[in-house]
């Protein structure tokens, strides 16, 4: 199971949704880096569950405990390790899922892959709960990037087709009342990137960011710049012309989303992420009973988000920050 990412800013995420704790190890945090714990906690609170009617009722403090890598608040050069304790689990809600896999989840392919030994409670290691340690690493990366003049910001662009935040909220609550769920689109920008970061072929900035972003459960698509819309244009419409501005080369437009040939152009790296509707819904669904070999009906129990888009916004920022930090450290 590959739960690691990066070469220079390397993270490994561990734990399951209902295990005693979840956590992350981070290698590559510069010695002498001073962590702003309050800023990190504020970032984690944006993702934390149980804060609003549009999220799961499961409430966790999501306060990280640092086991190594820091002396006080200063990175000492050793690998950093942090955990978040799970304190509000209800594993009994998932007892039936050992035999009856949930539609839309990894239950069935995981049963085959791990021979039925996988942890089904809360989705185990496949759970969105694992984005909490992702956000620990991402929150640290954001602070490192900020000191290099690089900023990452994402937002919920669309939820259930709605762009207005209040109408997004209404759509989420309406789906919740129906026992259903909705998805949406998250847009993200990375500003302040130097020119020429990344590599051609498989080490390009699109590759690096996409790999990290697809570590977020529920992400089903990503496009950079104008993405699929570019396929409907001519090259004369889609190319970004250059001009000299204050003695520097600058693209006039940014259809490319700040990346050409895998390398940063100096313009904002812009991408959009498609997030599917939450798979765990209260409505009864068709499934199968793996023990009896018969068709079955399943009503998922437990506490779930009617929409994961809002809480996934900081997760996208975290994933992008980790990818960009890793790439920048490669250049020194």
C-alpha positions in Angstrom: 0.0 0.0 0.0 1.6 3.2 -1.2 0.6 6.1 1.2 3.7 8.2 0.6 4.3 11.2 -1.7 7.3 13.3 -2.6 11.1 13.1 -2.9 12.4 16.3 -1.1 9.4 17.1 1.0 8.3 13.5 1.6 5.2 12.6 3.5 3.8 9.2 4.6 0.2 9.0 6.0 -0.9 6.3 8.3 -3.9 5.1 10.3 -7.6 4.3 9.7 -10.8 6.2 10.2 -11.5 4.4 13.5 -8.0 3.5 14.6 -6.8 5.0 17.9 -5.0 7.7 15.9 -4.1 8.8 12.4 -0.9 10.6 11.5 1.8 11.7 9.1 5.6 11.6 8.9 7.3 14.5 7.0 10.9 14.4 5.9 12.5 17.5 4.5 11.2 20.2 6.8 14.2 22.6 6.9 16.1 22.7 10.1 15.4 26.0 11.9 12.0 26.4 10.4 9.7 27.8 13.1 6.2 26.4 13.1 3.2 28.7 13.7 1.0 26.2 15.6 -1.9 28.6 15.9 -2.0 29.1 12.1 -1.7 25.4 11.6 -4.6 24.7 13.9 -6.7 27.3 12.2 -6.0 25.6 8.9 -6.9 22.2 10.3 -10.2 23.6 11.7 -11.4 24.4 8.2 -11.3 20.7 7.4 -12.4 19.3 10.8 -15.8 17.5 11.0 -18.8 18.4 13.0 -18.5 22.2 12.7 -21.6 22.9 10.6 -25.0 21.4 9.6 -23.6 20.8 6.1 -20.9 18.4 7.5 -20.9 15.0 9.3 -22.1 15.1 12.9 -18.9 13.3 13.9 -17.0 15.9 15.9 -13.2 15.6 16.4 -10.9 18.2 17.8 -8.2 17.4 15.2 -5.4 18.8 17.4 -2.1 17.4 16.2 0.4 15.9 18.7 4.0 16.2 17.5 6.1 13.2 18.4 9.4 14.1 16.8 11.1 16.6 14.5 10.4 19.7 16.6 12.3 21.2 19.6 9.7 23.6 21.0 8.3 25.0 17.8 11.5 24.8 15.7 12.3 22.0 13.3 15.5 20.2 14.3 16.2 18.4 11.0 14.9 15.0 12.2 11.9 13.5 10.5 8.7 15.1 11.8 5.9 12.9 13.1 2.5 14.0 14.2 -0.7 12.2 15.2 -4.4 13.1 15.6 -6.3 10.9 18.1 -9.7 9.6 17.0 -12.0 10.2 19.9 -15.6 10.0 18.5 -15.9 6.7 16.6 -18.9 4.4 16.2 -17.5 1.3 14.6 -20.6 -0.7 15.3 -22.4 1.2 12.5 -20.2 -0.6 10.0 -20.6 -4.2 11.2 -22.8 -5.2 8.2 -20.3 -3.9 5.7 -18.1 -6.9 6.1 -20.6 -8.9 4.0 -22.4 -6.2 2.0 -20.2 -3.6 0.2 -21.4 0.0 -0.1 -22.0 1.3 -3.6 -19.6 4.1 -4.6 -17.0 3.0 -2.0 -13.8 0.9 -2.2 -15.4 -1.9 -0.1 -15.6 -4.5 -2.9 -12.3 -3.9 -4.7 -10.6 -3.6 -1.3 -12.2 -7.0 -0.2 -10.6 -8.6 -3.3 -7.2 -6.7 -3.0 -6.7 -7.5 0.7 -8.5 -10.8 0.9 -11.3 -9.5 3.2 -8.8 -8.4 5.9 -9.3 -4.6 5.2 -10.7 -2.4 8.0 -14.3 -1.5 7.0 -15.1 0.8 10.0 -15.5 4.3 8.7 -13.8 3.3 5.4 -10.5 2.3 7.1 -7.5 3.7 5.3 -9.7 4.7 2.3 -11.6 7.2 4.4 -11.6 11.0 4.0 -10.6 11.0 7.6 -7.0 10.5 6.3 -7.1 14.0 4.8 -6.6 15.4 8.4 -2.9 14.3 8.5 -2.6 15.4 4.8 -3.6 18.8 6.1 -1.0 18.7 8.8 1.7 18.2 6.2 0.0 20.7 3.8 -0.3 23.3 6.6 3.4 23.1 7.2 4.1 23.3 3.5 2.0 26.4 3.2 4.0 28.1 5.9 7.3 27.1 4.2 6.0 28.4 0.9 4.7 31.7 2.4 8.3 32.5 3.5 9.4 32.0 -0.1 6.6 34.3 -1.4 4.4 31.5 -2.7 0.6 31.4 -1.8 -2.0 28.7 -2.4 -5.7 29.4 -2.3 -8.7 27.3 -3.2 -12.5 27.8 -3.2 -15.7 26.0 -3.8 -16.5 27.1 -7.3 -19.6 25.1 -7.8 -21.7 22.8 -5.5 -24.7 21.0 -7.1 -24.3 23.4 -10.1 -24.6 26.5 -7.8 -22.0 29.2 -7.7 -23.5 31.4 -4.9 -22.3 30.2 -1.5 -25.7 30.6 0.1 -27.4 28.6 -2.7 -24.7 26.0 -2.4 -25.5 25.7 1.3 -29.2 25.4 0.5 -28.5 22.6 -2.1 -26.4 20.7 0.5 -29.1 20.9 3.2 -31.8 19.9 0.7 -29.8 16.8 -0.3 -29.3 16.0 3.3 -33.0 16.2 4.0 -33.6 13.8 1.2 -31.0 11.3 2.5 -28.9 12.0 -0.5 -25.7 13.9 -1.4 -24.2 16.3 -3.9 -20.8 17.0 -5.4 -19.1 20.0 -7.0 -15.9 21.7 -8.3 -13.0 23.3 -6.4 -10.8 25.8 -8.1 -7.2 26.5 -6.9 -4.4 28.9 -7.7 -0.7 28.9 -6.7 0.7 32.4 -6.9 4.3 33.6 -6.7 5.9 30.6 -8.5 9.3 31.2 -10.1 9.7 30.3 -13.8 11.1 26.9 -14.7 10.1 24.8 -11.7 9.2 21.2 -12.6 10.4 18.7 -15.2 9.2 17.5 -18.6 7.5 14.2 -19.1 6.6 12.5 -15.8 8.0 15.1 -13.4 5.9 18.0 -14.7 4.0 20.3 -12.3 0.7 19.0 -13.6 1.9 15.4 -12.8 3.1 16.3 -9.3 0.0 18.3 -8.4 -2.4 15.8 -9.9 -0.8 12.9 -8.0 -1.1 14.7 -4.7 -4.7 15.9 -5.3 -5.9 12.4 -6.3 -4.9 11.3 -2.8 -8.0 13.1 -1.6 -10.9 10.6 -1.6 -13.8 11.7 -3.8 -11.7 13.5 -6.4 -12.6 12.3 -9.9 -11.1 14.8 -12.3 -8.6 17.7 -12.6 -7.9 20.2 -15.3 -5.2 22.8 -15.6 -5.7 26.3 -17.0 -8.6 26.2 -19.5 -8.4 22.4 -19.6 -11.0 20.7 -21.7 -12.3 24.1 -23.1 -8.9 24.4 -24.9 -9.8 21.4 -27.1 -12.6 23.5 -28.7 -10.3 26.3 -29.9 -7.7 27.0 -32.5 -4.1 27.5 -31.5 -4.3 31.2 -32.3 -7.0 31.5 -29.7 -5.4 29.3 -27.0 -1.8 30.3 -27.1 -0.6 32.8 -24.5 1.3 35.6 -26.3 4.4 37.0 -24.7 5.3 40.7 -24.0 8.1 42.5 -22.2 6.8 44.0 -19.0 9.2 46.0 -16.8 12.1 44.2 -18.5 10.7 40.7 -17.9 9.0 38.2 -20.2 5.4 37.9 -19.3 2.5 36.0 -20.9 -0.4 38.3 -21.8 -3.0 35.6 -20.9 -2.9 32.4 -18.9 -4.9 29.8 -20.8 -2.1 27.3 -19.9 -2.7 27.7 -16.2 0.9 28.6 -15.4 2.5 25.4 -16.8 4.0 24.7 -20.2 5.9 21.5 -20.9 5.6 20.6 -17.2 7.5 23.7 -16.2 6.1 26.7 -14.3 5.7 29.9 -16.4 5.7 32.4 -13.6 2.0 33.0 -14.0 -0.4 31.6 -11.4 -0.7 27.8 -11.5 -4.5 27.4 -11.9 -6.4 24.2 -11.8 -9.9 22.9 -11.1 -10.9 19.7 -9.3 -14.1 17.7 -9.7 -15.4 16.1 -6.5 -18.1 13.4 -6.7 -21.2 13.3 -4.4 -20.6 11.6 -1.1 -21.0 7.9 -1.6 -22.5 7.1 1.8 -26.1 8.2 1.7 -29.2 7.3 3.8 -31.2 6.0 0.8 -31.5 2.3 0.4 -29.3 1.0 -2.5 -28.7 -2.3 -4.4 -25.7 -4.4 -3.4 -24.7 -8.0 -2.9 -24.1 -10.2 0.1 -20.6 -11.6 -0.3 -21.2 -14.4 2.3 -24.4 -15.8 0.8 -23.7 -14.9 -2.9 -27.1 -13.3 -3.2 -28.4 -9.8 -4.2 -29.1 -7.5 -1.3 -30.5 -4.2 -0.3 -28.3 -1.9 1.8 -29.0 1.2 3.9 -25.7 2.8 5.0 -25.6 3.7 8.7 -23.1 6.0 10.4 -22.5 9.7 10.2 -21.6 11.2 6.8 -21.2 14.5 5.0 -24.0 15.3 2.5 -21.3 17.1 0.5 -17.5 16.8 0.9 -16.7 19.8 -1.3 -16.6 22.5 1.4 -14.4 20.5 3.7 -12.2 19.4 0.8 -11.2 23.0 -0.1 -8.3 23.1 2.5 -7.4 19.5 1.4 -6.8 20.7 -2.1 -4.7 23.6 -0.8 -2.7 21.1 1.3 -2.1 18.7 -1.6 -1.1 21.5 -3.9 1.2 23.0 -1.3 2.9 19.7 -0.7 3.5 19.2 -4.4 4.8 22.7 -5.0 7.0 22.6 -1.9 8.5 19.3 -3.0 9.3 20.7 -6.5 10.7 24.0 -5.2 13.0 22.1 -2.8 14.4 20.2 -5.7 15.7 23.4 -7.1 17.2 24.5 -3.7 
